[in-house]
């Protein structure tokens, strides 16, 4: 089982790869609570939260649809979890 620090580093690296696809004028704020979540077996897990504010003309739905092809084969495609009705489009 990886350490908390290793899990956090892996999660943040994956999040950064997504952020790197955003327009340069996007604002990204790390709102993560750095208190580790404990598992019943004594381990822990990391859940990162970043608040992203792109420009007002940013097409969120198109960004999410295009993201798998921009991130290459290392990312699995799953049913989208973004609700377009709440994304501002």
HTML snippet that shows the backbone in 3Dmol.js (N, CA, C, O; Angstrom):
<script src="https://3Dmol.org/build/3Dmol-min.js"></script>
<div id="view" style="width:600px;height:400px;position:relative"></div>
<script>
const pdb = `
ATOM      1  N   UNK A   1       0.849  -1.172   0.000  1.00  0.00           N
ATOM      2  CA  UNK A   1       0.000   0.000   0.000  1.00  0.00           C
ATOM      3  C   UNK A   1       0.900   1.242   0.000  1.00  0.00           C
ATOM      4  O   UNK A   1       1.856   1.315   0.772  1.00  0.00           O
ATOM      5  N   UNK A   2       0.598   2.208  -0.857  1.00  0.00           N
ATOM      6  CA  UNK A   2       1.436   3.420  -0.892  1.00  0.00           C
ATOM      7  C   UNK A   2       1.230   4.258   0.369  1.00  0.00           C
ATOM      8  O   UNK A   2       0.209   4.151   1.048  1.00  0.00           O
ATOM      9  N   UNK A   3       2.201   5.074   0.655  1.00  0.00           N
ATOM     10  CA  UNK A   3       2.070   5.998   1.784  1.00  0.00           C
ATOM     11  C   UNK A   3       1.088   7.111   1.405  1.00  0.00           C
ATOM     12  O   UNK A   3       0.760   7.302   0.233  1.00  0.00           O
ATOM     13  N   UNK A   4       0.633   7.833   2.417  1.00  0.00           N
ATOM     14  CA  UNK A   4      -0.237   8.977   2.172  1.00  0.00           C
ATOM     15  C   UNK A   4       0.453   9.983   1.255  1.00  0.00           C
ATOM     16  O   UNK A   4      -0.159  10.498   0.319  1.00  0.00           O
ATOM     17  N   UNK A   5       1.721  10.258   1.523  1.00  0.00           N
ATOM     18  CA  UNK A   5       2.460  11.238   0.715  1.00  0.00           C
ATOM     19  C   UNK A   5       2.583  10.788  -0.736  1.00  0.00           C
ATOM     20  O   UNK A   5       2.487  11.606  -1.650  1.00  0.00           O
ATOM     21  N   UNK A   6       2.795   9.495  -0.951  1.00  0.00           N
ATOM     22  CA  UNK A   6       2.892   8.972  -2.320  1.00  0.00           C
ATOM     23  C   UNK A   6       1.546   9.066  -3.023  1.00  0.00           C
ATOM     24  O   UNK A   6       1.486   9.441  -4.194  1.00  0.00           O
ATOM     25  N   UNK A   7       0.461   8.728  -2.322  1.00  0.00           N
ATOM     26  CA  UNK A   7      -0.881   8.814  -2.912  1.00  0.00           C
ATOM     27  C   UNK A   7      -1.219  10.267  -3.239  1.00  0.00           C
ATOM     28  O   UNK A   7      -1.784  10.557  -4.293  1.00  0.00           O
ATOM     29  N   UNK A   8      -0.873  11.169  -2.336  1.00  0.00           N
ATOM     30  CA  UNK A   8      -1.127  12.592  -2.580  1.00  0.00           C
ATOM     31  C   UNK A   8      -0.347  13.083  -3.794  1.00  0.00           C
ATOM     32  O   UNK A   8      -0.905  13.779  -4.643  1.00  0.00           O
ATOM     33  N   UNK A   9       0.931  12.732  -3.890  1.00  0.00           N
ATOM     34  CA  UNK A   9       1.759  13.169  -5.016  1.00  0.00           C
ATOM     35  C   UNK A   9       1.205  12.633  -6.334  1.00  0.00           C
ATOM     36  O   UNK A   9       1.173  13.355  -7.330  1.00  0.00           O
ATOM     37  N   UNK A  10       0.773  11.385  -6.347  1.00  0.00           N
ATOM     38  CA  UNK A  10       0.220  10.797  -7.573  1.00  0.00           C
ATOM     39  C   UNK A  10      -1.085  11.487  -7.971  1.00  0.00           C
ATOM     40  O   UNK A  10      -1.294  11.791  -9.145  1.00  0.00           O
ATOM     41  N   UNK A  11      -1.957  11.733  -6.999  1.00  0.00           N
ATOM     42  CA  UNK A  11      -3.234  12.399  -7.289  1.00  0.00           C
ATOM     43  C   UNK A  11      -3.001  13.826  -7.782  1.00  0.00           C
ATOM     44  O   UNK A  11      -3.622  14.253  -8.755  1.00  0.00           O
ATOM     45  N   UNK A  12      -2.117  14.559  -7.121  1.00  0.00           N
ATOM     46  CA  UNK A  12      -1.857  15.937  -7.535  1.00  0.00           C
ATOM     47  C   UNK A  12      -1.192  16.008  -8.908  1.00  0.00           C
ATOM     48  O   UNK A  12      -1.435  16.950  -9.663  1.00  0.00           O
ATOM     49  N   UNK A  13      -0.364  15.031  -9.236  1.00  0.00           N
ATOM     50  CA  UNK A  13       0.251  15.000 -10.571  1.00  0.00           C
ATOM     51  C   UNK A  13      -0.817  14.771 -11.636  1.00  0.00           C
ATOM     52  O   UNK A  13      -0.770  15.386 -12.701  1.00  0.00           O
ATOM     53  N   UNK A  14      -1.773  13.894 -11.359  1.00  0.00           N
ATOM     54  CA  UNK A  14      -2.869  13.649 -12.306  1.00  0.00           C
ATOM     55  C   UNK A  14      -3.741  14.890 -12.456  1.00  0.00           C
ATOM     56  O   UNK A  14      -4.154  15.235 -13.563  1.00  0.00           O
ATOM     57  N   UNK A  15      -4.017  15.555 -11.349  1.00  0.00           N
ATOM     58  CA  UNK A  15      -4.810  16.783 -11.404  1.00  0.00           C
ATOM     59  C   UNK A  15      -4.074  17.860 -12.196  1.00  0.00           C
ATOM     60  O   UNK A  15      -4.690  18.598 -12.964  1.00  0.00           O
ATOM     61  N   UNK A  16      -2.770  17.949 -12.012  1.00  0.00           N
ATOM     62  CA  UNK A  16      -1.982  18.956 -12.718  1.00  0.00           C
ATOM     63  C   UNK A  16      -1.998  18.715 -14.226  1.00  0.00           C
ATOM     64  O   UNK A  16      -2.000  19.670 -15.003  1.00  0.00           O
ATOM     65  N   UNK A  17      -2.010  17.456 -14.645  1.00  0.00           N
ATOM     66  CA  UNK A  17      -2.069  17.158 -16.086  1.00  0.00           C
ATOM     67  C   UNK A  17      -3.363  17.684 -16.696  1.00  0.00           C
ATOM     68  O   UNK A  17      -3.374  18.124 -17.845  1.00  0.00           O
ATOM     69  N   UNK A  18      -4.444  17.641 -15.937  1.00  0.00           N
ATOM     70  CA  UNK A  18      -5.718  18.205 -16.414  1.00  0.00           C
ATOM     71  C   UNK A  18      -5.626  19.729 -16.443  1.00  0.00           C
ATOM     72  O   UNK A  18      -5.996  20.354 -17.436  1.00  0.00           O
ATOM     73  N   UNK A  19      -5.141  20.320 -15.373  1.00  0.00           N
ATOM     74  CA  UNK A  19      -5.012  21.783 -15.293  1.00  0.00           C
ATOM     75  C   UNK A  19      -4.120  22.310 -16.418  1.00  0.00           C
ATOM     76  O   UNK A  19      -4.367  23.393 -16.949  1.00  0.00           O
ATOM     77  N   UNK A  20      -3.099  21.559 -16.779  1.00  0.00           N
ATOM     78  CA  UNK A  20      -2.195  21.985 -17.855  1.00  0.00           C
ATOM     79  C   UNK A  20      -2.911  22.112 -19.201  1.00  0.00           C
ATOM     80  O   UNK A  20      -2.394  22.752 -20.116  1.00  0.00           O
ATOM     81  N   UNK A  21      -4.081  21.517 -19.327  1.00  0.00           N
ATOM     82  CA  UNK A  21      -4.843  21.605 -20.568  1.00  0.00           C
ATOM     83  C   UNK A  21      -5.745  22.841 -20.612  1.00  0.00           C
ATOM     84  O   UNK A  21      -6.313  23.157 -21.658  1.00  0.00           O
ATOM     85  N   UNK A  22      -5.876  23.531 -19.495  1.00  0.00           N
ATOM     86  CA  UNK A  22      -6.731  24.722 -19.429  1.00  0.00           C
ATOM     87  C   UNK A  22      -6.045  25.923 -20.062  1.00  0.00           C
ATOM     88  O   UNK A  22      -4.818  25.954 -20.154  1.00  0.00           O
ATOM     89  N   UNK A  23      -6.819  26.912 -20.499  1.00  0.00           N
ATOM     90  CA  UNK A  23      -6.217  28.150 -21.004  1.00  0.00           C
ATOM     91  C   UNK A  23      -5.344  28.791 -19.921  1.00  0.00           C
ATOM     92  O   UNK A  23      -5.613  28.655 -18.727  1.00  0.00           O
ATOM     93  N   UNK A  24      -4.318  29.475 -20.352  1.00  0.00           N
ATOM     94  CA  UNK A  24      -3.343  30.069 -19.440  1.00  0.00           C
ATOM     95  C   UNK A  24      -3.958  31.080 -18.478  1.00  0.00           C
ATOM     96  O   UNK A  24      -3.431  31.289 -17.386  1.00  0.00           O
ATOM     97  N   UNK A  25      -5.060  31.708 -18.867  1.00  0.00           N
ATOM     98  CA  UNK A  25      -5.665  32.721 -17.993  1.00  0.00           C
ATOM     99  C   UNK A  25      -6.603  32.126 -16.942  1.00  0.00           C
ATOM    100  O   UNK A  25      -7.258  32.874 -16.217  1.00  0.00           O
ATOM    101  N   UNK A  26      -6.680  30.814 -16.845  1.00  0.00           N
ATOM    102  CA  UNK A  26      -7.515  30.166 -15.831  1.00  0.00           C
ATOM    103  C   UNK A  26      -6.893  30.348 -14.451  1.00  0.00           C
ATOM    104  O   UNK A  26      -5.671  30.335 -14.298  1.00  0.00           O
ATOM    105  N   UNK A  27      -7.740  30.515 -13.471  1.00  0.00           N
ATOM    106  CA  UNK A  27      -7.274  30.655 -12.083  1.00  0.00           C
ATOM    107  C   UNK A  27      -7.489  29.325 -11.375  1.00  0.00           C
ATOM    108  O   UNK A  27      -8.583  28.764 -11.430  1.00  0.00           O
ATOM    109  N   UNK A  28      -6.456  28.818 -10.711  1.00  0.00           N
ATOM    110  CA  UNK A  28      -6.530  27.541 -10.006  1.00  0.00           C
ATOM    111  C   UNK A  28      -6.124  27.773  -8.555  1.00  0.00           C
ATOM    112  O   UNK A  28      -5.041  28.287  -8.275  1.00  0.00           O
ATOM    113  N   UNK A  29      -7.015  27.384  -7.632  1.00  0.00           N
ATOM    114  CA  UNK A  29      -6.755  27.545  -6.206  1.00  0.00           C
ATOM    115  C   UNK A  29      -6.891  26.179  -5.542  1.00  0.00           C
ATOM    116  O   UNK A  29      -7.920  25.520  -5.686  1.00  0.00           O
ATOM    117  N   UNK A  30      -5.869  25.756  -4.824  1.00  0.00           N
ATOM    118  CA  UNK A  30      -5.898  24.492  -4.099  1.00  0.00           C
ATOM    119  C   UNK A  30      -6.708  24.694  -2.826  1.00  0.00           C
ATOM    120  O   UNK A  30      -6.294  25.441  -1.940  1.00  0.00           O
ATOM    121  N   UNK A  31      -7.851  24.039  -2.730  1.00  0.00           N
ATOM    122  CA  UNK A  31      -8.719  24.150  -1.552  1.00  0.00           C
ATOM    123  C   UNK A  31      -8.739  22.850  -0.751  1.00  0.00           C
ATOM    124  O   UNK A  31      -9.658  22.607   0.030  1.00  0.00           O
ATOM    125  N   UNK A  32      -7.724  22.026  -0.951  1.00  0.00           N
ATOM    126  CA  UNK A  32      -7.656  20.726  -0.300  1.00  0.00           C
ATOM    127  C   UNK A  32      -7.456  20.863   1.208  1.00  0.00           C
ATOM    128  O   UNK A  32      -6.638  21.655   1.676  1.00  0.00           O
ATOM    129  N   UNK A  33      -8.221  20.075   1.950  1.00  0.00           N
ATOM    130  CA  UNK A  33      -7.990  19.930   3.388  1.00  0.00           C
ATOM    131  C   UNK A  33      -6.864  18.914   3.519  1.00  0.00           C
ATOM    132  O   UNK A  33      -7.038  17.754   3.145  1.00  0.00           O
ATOM    133  N   UNK A  34      -5.734  19.317   4.033  1.00  0.00           N
ATOM    134  CA  UNK A  34      -4.562  18.444   4.054  1.00  0.00           C
ATOM    135  C   UNK A  34      -4.567  17.427   5.191  1.00  0.00           C
ATOM    136  O   UNK A  34      -3.554  16.774   5.441  1.00  0.00           O
ATOM    137  N   UNK A  35      -5.688  17.289   5.876  1.00  0.00           N
ATOM    138  CA  UNK A  35      -5.811  16.255   6.893  1.00  0.00           C
ATOM    139  C   UNK A  35      -6.107  14.928   6.199  1.00  0.00           C
ATOM    140  O   UNK A  35      -7.110  14.817   5.493  1.00  0.00           O
ATOM    141  N   UNK A  36      -5.256  13.924   6.386  1.00  0.00           N
ATOM    142  CA  UNK A  36      -5.499  12.638   5.716  1.00  0.00           C
ATOM    143  C   UNK A  36      -6.805  11.996   6.182  1.00  0.00           C
ATOM    144  O   UNK A  36      -7.162  12.073   7.357  1.00  0.00           O
ATOM    145  N   UNK A  37      -7.508  11.364   5.248  1.00  0.00           N
ATOM    146  CA  UNK A  37      -8.685  10.582   5.578  1.00  0.00           C
ATOM    147  C   UNK A  37      -8.212   9.191   5.979  1.00  0.00           C
ATOM    148  O   UNK A  37      -7.425   8.575   5.261  1.00  0.00           O
ATOM    149  N   UNK A  38      -8.678   8.695   7.104  1.00  0.00           N
ATOM    150  CA  UNK A  38      -8.234   7.397   7.606  1.00  0.00           C
ATOM    151  C   UNK A  38      -9.120   6.273   7.066  1.00  0.00           C
ATOM    152  O   UNK A  38     -10.328   6.438   6.892  1.00  0.00           O
ATOM    153  N   UNK A  39      -8.493   5.137   6.809  1.00  0.00           N
ATOM    154  CA  UNK A  39      -9.198   3.926   6.420  1.00  0.00           C
ATOM    155  C   UNK A  39      -9.296   3.016   7.650  1.00  0.00           C
ATOM    156  O   UNK A  39      -8.505   3.143   8.584  1.00  0.00           O
ATOM    157  N   UNK A  40     -10.258   2.113   7.645  1.00  0.00           N
ATOM    158  CA  UNK A  40     -10.454   1.234   8.795  1.00  0.00           C
ATOM    159  C   UNK A  40      -9.276   0.297   9.031  1.00  0.00           C
ATOM    160  O   UNK A  40      -9.093  -0.194  10.144  1.00  0.00           O
ATOM    161  N   UNK A  41      -8.471   0.043   7.993  1.00  0.00           N
ATOM    162  CA  UNK A  41      -7.330  -0.869   8.152  1.00  0.00           C
ATOM    163  C   UNK A  41      -6.057  -0.145   8.587  1.00  0.00           C
ATOM    164  O   UNK A  41      -4.979  -0.739   8.603  1.00  0.00           O
ATOM    165  N   UNK A  42      -6.176   1.121   8.934  1.00  0.00           N
ATOM    166  CA  UNK A  42      -5.019   1.871   9.392  1.00  0.00           C
ATOM    167  C   UNK A  42      -4.357   2.696   8.309  1.00  0.00           C
ATOM    168  O   UNK A  42      -3.485   3.513   8.604  1.00  0.00           O
ATOM    169  N   UNK A  43      -4.745   2.504   7.078  1.00  0.00           N
ATOM    170  CA  UNK A  43      -4.179   3.280   5.976  1.00  0.00           C
ATOM    171  C   UNK A  43      -4.859   4.634   5.879  1.00  0.00           C
ATOM    172  O   UNK A  43      -5.638   5.018   6.751  1.00  0.00           O
ATOM    173  N   UNK A  44      -4.559   5.340   4.825  1.00  0.00           N
ATOM    174  CA  UNK A  44      -5.172   6.637   4.593  1.00  0.00           C
ATOM    175  C   UNK A  44      -5.307   6.886   3.109  1.00  0.00           C
ATOM    176  O   UNK A  44      -4.657   6.218   2.304  1.00  0.00           O
ATOM    177  N   UNK A  45      -6.141   7.834   2.736  1.00  0.00           N
ATOM    178  CA  UNK A  45      -6.250   8.191   1.323  1.00  0.00           C
ATOM    179  C   UNK A  45      -6.346   9.696   1.183  1.00  0.00           C
ATOM    180  O   UNK A  45      -6.712  10.408   2.118  1.00  0.00           O
ATOM    181  N   UNK A  46      -6.013  10.157   0.002  1.00  0.00           N
ATOM    182  CA  UNK A  46      -5.980  11.582  -0.294  1.00  0.00           C
ATOM    183  C   UNK A  46      -7.054  11.925  -1.312  1.00  0.00           C
ATOM    184  O   UNK A  46      -7.205  11.236  -2.320  1.00  0.00           O
ATOM    185  N   UNK A  47      -7.790  12.980  -1.050  1.00  0.00           N
ATOM    186  CA  UNK A  47      -8.743  13.516  -2.008  1.00  0.00           C
ATOM    187  C   UNK A  47      -8.399  14.986  -2.204  1.00  0.00           C
ATOM    188  O   UNK A  47      -8.490  15.781  -1.270  1.00  0.00           O
ATOM    189  N   UNK A  48      -8.004  15.343  -3.423  1.00  0.00           N
ATOM    190  CA  UNK A  48      -7.631  16.714  -3.702  1.00  0.00           C
ATOM    191  C   UNK A  48      -8.812  17.526  -4.207  1.00  0.00           C
ATOM    192  O   UNK A  48      -9.692  16.999  -4.889  1.00  0.00           O
ATOM    193  N   UNK A  49      -8.828  18.787  -3.875  1.00  0.00           N
ATOM    194  CA  UNK A  49      -9.876  19.709  -4.338  1.00  0.00           C
ATOM    195  C   UNK A  49      -9.203  20.972  -4.840  1.00  0.00           C
ATOM    196  O   UNK A  49      -8.543  21.680  -4.080  1.00  0.00           O
ATOM    197  N   UNK A  50      -9.371  21.247  -6.110  1.00  0.00           N
ATOM    198  CA  UNK A  50      -8.852  22.481  -6.686  1.00  0.00           C
ATOM    199  C   UNK A  50     -10.030  23.239  -7.289  1.00  0.00           C
ATOM    200  O   UNK A  50     -10.827  22.668  -8.034  1.00  0.00           O
ATOM    201  N   UNK A  51     -10.134  24.497  -6.971  1.00  0.00           N
ATOM    202  CA  UNK A  51     -11.156  25.365  -7.543  1.00  0.00           C
ATOM    203  C   UNK A  51     -10.571  25.993  -8.801  1.00  0.00           C
ATOM    204  O   UNK A  51      -9.563  26.697  -8.743  1.00  0.00           O
ATOM    205  N   UNK A  52     -11.210  25.734  -9.935  1.00  0.00           N
ATOM    206  CA  UNK A  52     -10.720  26.237 -11.217  1.00  0.00           C
ATOM    207  C   UNK A  52     -11.723  27.251 -11.755  1.00  0.00           C
ATOM    208  O   UNK A  52     -12.916  26.966 -11.864  1.00  0.00           O
ATOM    209  N   UNK A  53     -11.225  28.431 -12.088  1.00  0.00           N
ATOM    210  CA  UNK A  53     -12.065  29.462 -12.670  1.00  0.00           C
ATOM    211  C   UNK A  53     -11.483  29.850 -14.023  1.00  0.00           C
ATOM    212  O   UNK A  53     -10.523  30.619 -14.091  1.00  0.00           O
ATOM    213  N   UNK A  54     -12.063  29.319 -15.108  1.00  0.00           N
ATOM    214  CA  UNK A  54     -11.601  29.720 -16.439  1.00  0.00           C
ATOM    215  C   UNK A  54     -12.286  31.024 -16.851  1.00  0.00           C
ATOM    216  O   UNK A  54     -13.128  31.554 -16.127  1.00  0.00           O
ATOM    217  N   UNK A  55     -11.915  31.520 -18.006  1.00  0.00           N
ATOM    218  CA  UNK A  55     -12.533  32.746 -18.515  1.00  0.00           C
ATOM    219  C   UNK A  55     -14.022  32.508 -18.767  1.00  0.00           C
ATOM    220  O   UNK A  55     -14.467  31.365 -18.876  1.00  0.00           O
ATOM    221  N   UNK A  56     -14.776  33.585 -18.858  1.00  0.00           N
ATOM    222  CA  UNK A  56     -16.228  33.480 -19.010  1.00  0.00           C
ATOM    223  C   UNK A  56     -16.644  32.832 -20.329  1.00  0.00           C
ATOM    224  O   UNK A  56     -17.750  32.301 -20.427  1.00  0.00           O
ATOM    225  N   UNK A  57     -15.786  32.866 -21.338  1.00  0.00           N
ATOM    226  CA  UNK A  57     -16.146  32.260 -22.623  1.00  0.00           C
ATOM    227  C   UNK A  57     -15.647  30.812 -22.761  1.00  0.00           C
ATOM    228  O   UNK A  57     -15.713  30.232 -23.845  1.00  0.00           O
ATOM    229  N   UNK A  58     -15.155  30.244 -21.677  1.00  0.00           N
ATOM    230  CA  UNK A  58     -14.642  28.875 -21.683  1.00  0.00           C
ATOM    231  C   UNK A  58     -15.787  27.888 -21.884  1.00  0.00           C
ATOM    232  O   UNK A  58     -16.811  27.972 -21.205  1.00  0.00           O
ATOM    233  N   UNK A  59     -15.615  26.955 -22.812  1.00  0.00           N
ATOM    234  CA  UNK A  59     -16.626  25.947 -23.112  1.00  0.00           C
ATOM    235  C   UNK A  59     -16.326  24.684 -22.294  1.00  0.00           C
ATOM    236  O   UNK A  59     -15.559  23.822 -22.722  1.00  0.00           O
ATOM    237  N   UNK A  60     -16.935  24.592 -21.127  1.00  0.00           N
ATOM    238  CA  UNK A  60     -16.680  23.490 -20.199  1.00  0.00           C
ATOM    239  C   UNK A  60     -17.040  22.146 -20.800  1.00  0.00           C
ATOM    240  O   UNK A  60     -16.268  21.194 -20.688  1.00  0.00           O
ATOM    241  N   UNK A  61     -18.189  22.052 -21.431  1.00  0.00           N
ATOM    242  CA  UNK A  61     -18.634  20.779 -22.001  1.00  0.00           C
ATOM    243  C   UNK A  61     -17.651  20.306 -23.071  1.00  0.00           C
ATOM    244  O   UNK A  61     -17.279  19.132 -23.091  1.00  0.00           O
ATOM    245  N   UNK A  62     -17.234  21.195 -23.948  1.00  0.00           N
ATOM    246  CA  UNK A  62     -16.283  20.823 -24.994  1.00  0.00           C
ATOM    247  C   UNK A  62     -14.942  20.401 -24.383  1.00  0.00           C
ATOM    248  O   UNK A  62     -14.313  19.446 -24.840  1.00  0.00           O
ATOM    249  N   UNK A  63     -14.521  21.116 -23.357  1.00  0.00           N
ATOM    250  CA  UNK A  63     -13.272  20.775 -22.682  1.00  0.00           C
ATOM    251  C   UNK A  63     -13.329  19.342 -22.141  1.00  0.00           C
ATOM    252  O   UNK A  63     -12.398  18.563 -22.342  1.00  0.00           O
ATOM    253  N   UNK A  64     -14.415  19.002 -21.461  1.00  0.00           N
ATOM    254  CA  UNK A  64     -14.560  17.659 -20.888  1.00  0.00           C
ATOM    255  C   UNK A  64     -14.630  16.610 -21.993  1.00  0.00           C
ATOM    256  O   UNK A  64     -14.038  15.538 -21.866  1.00  0.00           O
ATOM    257  N   UNK A  65     -15.338  16.903 -23.064  1.00  0.00           N
ATOM    258  CA  UNK A  65     -15.433  15.943 -24.174  1.00  0.00           C
ATOM    259  C   UNK A  65     -14.092  15.715 -24.852  1.00  0.00           C
ATOM    260  O   UNK A  65     -13.800  14.594 -25.270  1.00  0.00           O
ATOM    261  N   UNK A  66     -13.271  16.748 -24.970  1.00  0.00           N
ATOM    262  CA  UNK A  66     -11.976  16.645 -25.650  1.00  0.00           C
ATOM    263  C   UNK A  66     -10.850  16.119 -24.754  1.00  0.00           C
ATOM    264  O   UNK A  66      -9.817  15.672 -25.252  1.00  0.00           O
ATOM    265  N   UNK A  67     -11.048  16.174 -23.457  1.00  0.00           N
ATOM    266  CA  UNK A  67      -9.975  15.850 -22.520  1.00  0.00           C
ATOM    267  C   UNK A  67      -9.368  14.452 -22.694  1.00  0.00           C
ATOM    268  O   UNK A  67      -8.142  14.340 -22.679  1.00  0.00           O
ATOM    269  N   UNK A  68     -10.153  13.389 -22.856  1.00  0.00           N
ATOM    270  CA  UNK A  68      -9.527  12.061 -22.996  1.00  0.00           C
ATOM    271  C   UNK A  68      -8.522  11.981 -24.143  1.00  0.00           C
ATOM    272  O   UNK A  68      -7.463  11.372 -23.991  1.00  0.00           O
ATOM    273  N   UNK A  69      -8.832  12.576 -25.271  1.00  0.00           N
ATOM    274  CA  UNK A  69      -7.909  12.505 -26.403  1.00  0.00           C
ATOM    275  C   UNK A  69      -6.670  13.374 -26.180  1.00  0.00           C
ATOM    276  O   UNK A  69      -5.616  13.110 -26.757  1.00  0.00           O
ATOM    277  N   UNK A  70      -6.790  14.391 -25.361  1.00  0.00           N
ATOM    278  CA  UNK A  70      -5.652  15.269 -25.079  1.00  0.00           C
ATOM    279  C   UNK A  70      -4.712  14.698 -24.024  1.00  0.00           C
ATOM    280  O   UNK A  70      -3.548  15.090 -23.946  1.00  0.00           O
ATOM    281  N   UNK A  71      -5.220  13.769 -23.211  1.00  0.00           N
ATOM    282  CA  UNK A  71      -4.414  13.212 -22.125  1.00  0.00           C
ATOM    283  C   UNK A  71      -3.763  11.888 -22.473  1.00  0.00           C
ATOM    284  O   UNK A  71      -2.994  11.356 -21.672  1.00  0.00           O
ATOM    285  N   UNK A  72      -4.044  11.351 -23.623  1.00  0.00           N
ATOM    286  CA  UNK A  72      -3.409  10.120 -24.115  1.00  0.00           C
ATOM    287  C   UNK A  72      -3.949   8.878 -23.410  1.00  0.00           C
ATOM    288  O   UNK A  72      -4.925   8.936 -22.662  1.00  0.00           O
ATOM    289  N   UNK A  73      -3.294   7.772 -23.668  1.00  0.00           N
ATOM    290  CA  UNK A  73      -3.777   6.463 -23.228  1.00  0.00           C
ATOM    291  C   UNK A  73      -3.637   6.208 -21.735  1.00  0.00           C
ATOM    292  O   UNK A  73      -4.223   5.251 -21.228  1.00  0.00           O
ATOM    293  N   UNK A  74      -2.882   7.030 -21.013  1.00  0.00           N
ATOM    294  CA  UNK A  74      -2.688   6.767 -19.595  1.00  0.00           C
ATOM    295  C   UNK A  74      -3.927   7.068 -18.755  1.00  0.00           C
ATOM    296  O   UNK A  74      -3.958   6.735 -17.570  1.00  0.00           O
ATOM    297  N   UNK A  75      -4.939   7.686 -19.341  1.00  0.00           N
ATOM    298  CA  UNK A  75      -6.168   7.984 -18.633  1.00  0.00           C
ATOM    299  C   UNK A  75      -7.309   7.159 -19.212  1.00  0.00           C
ATOM    300  O   UNK A  75      -7.463   7.059 -20.430  1.00  0.00           O
ATOM    301  N   UNK A  76      -8.102   6.576 -18.332  1.00  0.00           N
ATOM    302  CA  UNK A  76      -9.258   5.780 -18.755  1.00  0.00           C
ATOM    303  C   UNK A  76     -10.457   6.694 -18.964  1.00  0.00           C
ATOM    304  O   UNK A  76     -10.651   7.655 -18.219  1.00  0.00           O
ATOM    305  N   UNK A  77     -11.245   6.397 -19.961  1.00  0.00           N
ATOM    306  CA  UNK A  77     -12.473   7.140 -20.219  1.00  0.00           C
ATOM    307  C   UNK A  77     -13.609   6.469 -19.464  1.00  0.00           C
ATOM    308  O   UNK A  77     -13.819   5.262 -19.585  1.00  0.00           O
ATOM    309  N   UNK A  78     -14.337   7.254 -18.688  1.00  0.00           N
ATOM    310  CA  UNK A  78     -15.482   6.765 -17.939  1.00  0.00           C
ATOM    311  C   UNK A  78     -16.648   7.701 -18.200  1.00  0.00           C
ATOM    312  O   UNK A  78     -16.485   8.747 -18.829  1.00  0.00           O
ATOM    313  N   UNK A  79     -17.812   7.329 -17.720  1.00  0.00           N
ATOM    314  CA  UNK A  79     -18.977   8.183 -17.869  1.00  0.00           C
ATOM    315  C   UNK A  79     -18.689   9.540 -17.231  1.00  0.00           C
ATOM    316  O   UNK A  79     -18.269   9.594 -16.075  1.00  0.00           O
ATOM    317  N   UNK A  80     -18.907  10.643 -17.964  1.00  0.00           N
ATOM    318  CA  UNK A  80     -18.609  11.967 -17.413  1.00  0.00           C
ATOM    319  C   UNK A  80     -19.346  12.221 -16.109  1.00  0.00           C
ATOM    320  O   UNK A  80     -20.498  11.820 -15.949  1.00  0.00           O
ATOM    321  N   UNK A  81     -18.672  12.893 -15.176  1.00  0.00           N
ATOM    322  CA  UNK A  81     -19.257  13.225 -13.890  1.00  0.00           C
ATOM    323  C   UNK A  81     -19.595  14.709 -13.784  1.00  0.00           C
ATOM    324  O   UNK A  81     -20.052  15.160 -12.733  1.00  0.00           O
ATOM    325  N   UNK A  82     -19.383  15.467 -14.840  1.00  0.00           N
ATOM    326  CA  UNK A  82     -19.677  16.882 -14.851  1.00  0.00           C
ATOM    327  C   UNK A  82     -21.093  17.074 -15.364  1.00  0.00           C
ATOM    328  O   UNK A  82     -21.454  16.548 -16.417  1.00  0.00           O
ATOM    329  N   UNK A  83     -21.875  17.806 -14.641  1.00  0.00           N
ATOM    330  CA  UNK A  83     -23.257  18.075 -15.042  1.00  0.00           C
ATOM    331  C   UNK A  83     -23.273  19.348 -15.892  1.00  0.00           C
ATOM    332  O   UNK A  83     -23.076  20.439 -15.358  1.00  0.00           O
ATOM    333  N   UNK A  84     -23.507  19.227 -17.216  1.00  0.00           N
ATOM    334  CA  UNK A  84     -23.459  20.416 -18.075  1.00  0.00           C
ATOM    335  C   UNK A  84     -24.413  21.525 -17.632  1.00  0.00           C
ATOM    336  O   UNK A  84     -24.137  22.703 -17.859  1.00  0.00           O
ATOM    337  N   UNK A  85     -25.521  21.164 -17.008  1.00  0.00           N
ATOM    338  CA  UNK A  85     -26.477  22.179 -16.572  1.00  0.00           C
ATOM    339  C   UNK A  85     -25.894  23.061 -15.471  1.00  0.00           C
ATOM    340  O   UNK A  85     -26.336  24.195 -15.287  1.00  0.00           O
ATOM    341  N   UNK A  86     -24.897  22.546 -14.732  1.00  0.00           N
ATOM    342  CA  UNK A  86     -24.293  23.312 -13.655  1.00  0.00           C
ATOM    343  C   UNK A  86     -22.983  23.967 -14.048  1.00  0.00           C
ATOM    344  O   UNK A  86     -22.391  24.708 -13.264  1.00  0.00           O
ATOM    345  N   UNK A  87     -22.530  23.692 -15.264  1.00  0.00           N
ATOM    346  CA  UNK A  87     -21.214  24.163 -15.670  1.00  0.00           C
ATOM    347  C   UNK A  87     -21.225  25.568 -16.273  1.00  0.00           C
ATOM    348  O   UNK A  87     -20.167  26.126 -16.568  1.00  0.00           O
ATOM    349  N   UNK A  88     -22.379  26.123 -16.450  1.00  0.00           N
ATOM    350  CA  UNK A  88     -22.435  27.461 -17.014  1.00  0.00           C
ATOM    351  C   UNK A  88     -22.644  27.500 -18.510  1.00  0.00           C
ATOM    352  O   UNK A  88     -22.686  28.577 -19.105  1.00  0.00           O
ATOM    353  N   UNK A  89     -22.774  26.347 -19.120  1.00  0.00           N
ATOM    354  CA  UNK A  89     -22.995  26.332 -20.573  1.00  0.00           C
ATOM    355  C   UNK A  89     -24.452  26.200 -20.859  1.00  0.00           C
ATOM    356  O   UNK A  89     -24.853  26.168 -22.022  1.00  0.00           O
TER     357      UNK A  89
END
`;
const viewer = $3Dmol.createViewer("view");
viewer.addModel(pdb, "pdb");
viewer.setStyle({}, {cartoon: {color: "spectrum"}});
viewer.zoomTo();
viewer.render();
</script>
